[in-house]
Amino acid sequence: MVEFKKKIDSDWKRKAAQEKAALKAKRAMKEKANNEESSAPQFMDLVKTLAIQVQMALGAPDPQTGQRQANPEAARYAIGLLDVLKEKTNGNLDPAEEQDLETLISELKMVFMRVMGNG
């Protein structure tokens, strides 16, 4: 009977281990980037914050107290800030952000007019 000796190429093992480590590091970096991206503030977060201020100033109930306090000037000011954002970011937003911002501003202006008795 003939015996075969297994020849183990240690260089191959080393290369395989390096590739495995590189893939693991790449996956970890990608996962970290995804986590940072999802938790990082986005443009629409700022827009939504201003929209909430408008709603509160137009008499929406405070989520913590349930009380309503209308402040038309504060609502007008926050809508104005959204208009400034729209103007200053013109051409720098992706199409979805641009459409969302435009729609939100239009809706808030309509609500403002209705609440103030002009619509």
Summary of the structure (lengths in Angstrom):
residues: 119
radius of gyration: 28.2
end to end distance: 99.3
largest distance: 101.8
contacts: 256
relative contact order: 0.10
helix: 70%
strand: 2%
